[in-house]
Amino acid sequence: MMATNGSGDVNAQQTNGVHHTEVDPIWTSSRTARQIYALGEVEKDISRLLSVAATSMSLLTLPQTDGPDDDLPEGGERSEQFVEKANEYFQTLDDIHIAMRSSLAHIRQSRIAPTAINAPPAGVVPPSLGVGTPTADGDPATGGRGLQEARIELQSWREIHASLQQLKAVREQERANEQHAQGTGSQVVQSPMQI
């Protein structure tokens, strides 16, 4: 059986009621990817938890209220199945608890900034990468930029400054050469008069 996850394929084969899952290599490429995959599994566990809770609640009702398609056991089997479902419920709840705690520990250990985790307000367009353009009041638009964008802009301004300095030096050299050429020509003209 092939199941598709939002970001990758997960192959699952069922053998004697046991699921063997082959995880897409993208989910094992880094610790963060493994944590994201684990959170996806938590989401599935929450769905399973709700299903088990619904079945457990159905097992607590009187058999007379069962629908014809409920397929619930009768008598003592009903109590035994309730105990099994209750144990499955608490085991799933414990698995969810452990997965959530490990994900939170990973986030804390990674020291991810809270602003990186918080969703932006609705309608926010992410800033483009690269050099910023000045706003109407002349201040650079730096509100939504990150560190990488600021570094790129700084490097760009440094390169622009270096280019302008080189251009200035070339122009000064050209002017000096022109003045030297004009000065040499005027000295040649003045030389015969002084004699």
Buried (B, 14 or more C-beta within 10 A) or exposed (E): EEEEBEEBEBEEEEEEEEEEEEBBEBBEEEEEBBBBBBBBBBEEBEEBBEBBBEBBEBBEEEEEEBEEEEEBBEEEEBEEBBEBBBEBBEEBBEBBEEBEEBBEEBBEEEEEEEEEEEEEEEEEEEBEEEBBEEEEEEEBEEEEBEEEBEEBBEEEEEEEEEEEEEEEEEEEEEEEEEEEEEEEEEEEEEEEEEE
